[in-house]
C-alpha cells in the first residue's frame, strides 16, 4: 500500500466513527471522506476493515524511526515508555474504536508493529505474544479511563511482564 493511500484513507474511518457506527459506512463513503477515488481504496486495501490499523502503523513506524527505538530491546524501560506514550497519543482515535467495539484494528496494528521488530528465528511467535499481550493491556488501559501514566504502564511492561524475557 502506498504512503499516499494510507495518509489519505487511514483517518477516514476514524472521522466517520465520530459521527456514526462504522459498520454502516460504505467503501464509497470512506473514499469520499478521504478525498480519493474508490479505485485508490481498492488498490490499497482489500476491505474497509484494514483501514483503521494502517494509519497507526504508519505513524508508529515514523515515530520508531525518529526515536531510534529498534536499537532498544523490547524489555528496555525506555522502549516501553515510548510505546506507552505513543499509545496515549492515539487515545481519541482508539477510544472511538473501543466505544464501537471495533478494537480488532488495535491488535492488527500491534502485530504488524511487533513483526517489524526483527525478533529472529522464533520472531513470529514472540511478535504474536507481544502484540496480543500489549493489546490486552492497552484495551484494559483504555477501558479504565487511562488512569495510569505512560511511566506506570512502562514499568509494568518492562519490569514485571517482560522482565528481560525478550531481548
C-alpha positions as CSV (number, residue, x, y, z in Angstrom):
1,X,0.0,0.0,0.0
2,X,1.3,3.5,-0.8
3,X,2.0,6.1,1.8
4,X,-0.4,8.4,0.0
5,X,-3.3,6.0,0.2
6,X,-2.6,5.3,3.9
7,X,-2.3,9.0,4.7
8,X,-5.5,9.9,2.9
9,X,-7.6,6.8,3.7
10,X,-6.3,5.9,7.2
11,X,-8.0,8.7,9.1
12,X,-11.3,8.5,7.2
13,X,-12.9,5.7,9.2
14,X,-12.0,7.4,12.4
15,X,-13.6,10.6,11.2
16,X,-16.7,8.7,10.4
17,X,-16.7,6.9,13.7
18,X,-17.0,10.2,15.5
19,X,-20.4,10.6,13.7
20,X,-21.8,7.1,13.4
21,X,-21.2,3.4,13.7
22,X,-18.5,2.5,11.1
23,X,-20.2,-0.8,10.3
24,X,-22.8,1.1,8.3
25,X,-20.3,3.1,6.3
26,X,-19.9,2.1,2.6
27,X,-16.5,2.0,0.9
28,X,-17.6,4.8,-1.3
29,X,-18.4,6.9,1.7
30,X,-14.9,6.3,3.1
31,X,-13.3,7.2,-0.2
32,X,-15.3,10.4,-0.4
33,X,-14.4,11.3,3.2
34,X,-10.7,10.7,2.4
35,X,-10.9,12.8,-0.8
36,X,-9.7,9.9,-3.0
37,X,-11.4,7.7,-5.6
38,X,-12.8,4.2,-4.9
39,X,-10.0,2.8,-7.1
40,X,-7.4,4.2,-4.8
41,X,-9.1,2.4,-1.9
42,X,-9.4,-0.9,-3.8
43,X,-5.8,-0.9,-4.9
44,X,-4.5,-0.2,-1.4
45,X,-6.9,-2.1,0.9
46,X,-8.7,-5.4,0.4
47,X,-11.6,-4.1,2.7
48,X,-12.6,-1.2,4.8
49,X,-11.7,-3.2,7.9
50,X,-8.0,-2.8,7.2
51,X,-8.1,1.0,7.3
52,X,-8.1,1.7,11.0
53,X,-4.9,-0.3,11.6
54,X,-3.0,1.2,8.7
55,X,-2.8,4.7,10.0
56,X,-1.4,3.9,13.5
57,X,1.1,1.5,11.9
58,X,2.4,4.2,9.6
59,X,2.6,6.7,12.4
60,X,4.3,4.2,14.6
61,X,7.0,3.4,12.0
62,X,7.8,7.1,11.6
63,X,7.9,7.6,15.4
64,X,10.0,4.5,15.9
65,X,12.5,5.6,13.3
66,X,12.6,9.2,14.6
67,X,13.3,7.9,18.2
68,X,15.6,5.0,17.0
69,X,13.6,2.5,19.1
70,X,14.8,-0.5,17.2
71,X,18.1,0.0,18.9
72,X,16.5,-0.8,22.2
73,X,15.4,-4.2,23.5
74,X,11.7,-4.8,24.0
75,X,12.4,-5.2,27.7
76,X,14.1,-1.8,27.9
77,X,12.1,0.5,30.0
78,X,12.7,3.4,27.6
79,X,11.2,1.5,24.7
80,X,8.2,0.6,26.9
81,X,7.8,4.2,27.9
82,X,7.9,5.4,24.3
83,X,5.4,2.8,23.3
84,X,3.0,3.8,26.1
85,X,3.4,7.4,25.3
86,X,2.7,6.7,21.6
87,X,-0.4,4.7,22.5
88,X,-1.6,7.5,24.7
89,X,-1.2,9.9,21.8
90,X,-3.8,7.8,19.9
91,X,-6.2,8.0,22.8
92,X,-9.0,9.8,21.0
93,X,-8.9,7.5,17.9
94,X,-8.6,4.3,19.9
95,X,-11.3,5.5,22.3
96,X,-13.7,5.6,19.3
97,X,-12.7,2.0,18.4
98,X,-13.2,0.8,21.9
99,X,-16.5,2.6,22.1
100,X,-17.8,1.0,18.9
101,X,-16.3,-2.4,19.8
102,X,-14.0,-2.3,16.8
103,X,-10.9,-3.0,18.7
104,X,-9.8,-5.6,16.1
105,X,-7.8,-2.9,14.4
106,X,-5.6,-2.4,17.5
107,X,-4.1,-5.9,17.7
108,X,-3.7,-5.9,13.9
109,X,-1.6,-2.8,14.2
110,X,0.3,-4.2,17.2
111,X,1.0,-7.4,15.4
112,X,2.4,-5.6,12.4
113,X,4.5,-3.3,14.6
114,X,5.8,-6.3,16.6
115,X,6.5,-8.2,13.4
116,X,8.7,-5.4,12.2
117,X,11.0,-5.7,15.3
118,X,13.3,-8.3,13.8
119,X,13.0,-10.8,16.6
120,X,14.9,-13.6,14.9
121,X,14.1,-17.2,14.1
122,X,11.1,-17.6,16.5
123,X,10.1,-14.0,15.9
124,X,6.6,-14.8,14.7
125,X,5.6,-16.4,18.0
126,X,7.3,-13.7,20.0
127,X,5.7,-11.0,17.9
128,X,2.2,-12.6,18.4
129,X,2.9,-12.9,22.1
130,X,3.9,-9.3,22.4
131,X,1.2,-7.9,20.1
132,X,-1.7,-9.6,21.9
133,X,-0.3,-9.1,25.3
134,X,0.2,-5.4,24.7
135,X,-3.2,-5.2,23.0
136,X,-4.8,-6.7,26.1
137,X,-3.0,-4.2,28.3
138,X,-3.9,-1.3,26.0
139,X,-7.6,-2.1,25.9
140,X,-7.6,-2.5,29.7
141,X,-5.9,0.9,30.0
142,X,-8.4,2.5,27.7
143,X,-11.4,0.9,29.4
144,X,-10.1,2.0,32.8
145,X,-10.0,5.6,31.6
146,X,-6.3,5.9,31.0
147,X,-5.7,6.2,34.8
148,X,-2.1,5.1,34.8
149,X,0.6,7.3,33.4
150,X,2.8,6.1,30.5
151,X,5.6,5.7,33.0
152,X,3.5,3.4,35.2
153,X,2.4,1.3,32.3
154,X,6.0,1.1,31.0
155,X,7.2,-0.1,34.4
156,X,4.6,-2.8,34.3
157,X,5.6,-3.9,30.8
158,X,9.3,-3.7,31.0
159,X,9.8,-4.7,34.7
160,X,7.1,-7.1,35.7
161,X,5.8,-8.6,32.5
162,X,8.8,-8.8,30.1
163,X,11.5,-8.7,32.8
164,X,14.2,-9.3,30.3
165,X,12.4,-12.3,28.8
166,X,12.6,-10.7,25.3
167,X,16.0,-9.5,24.0
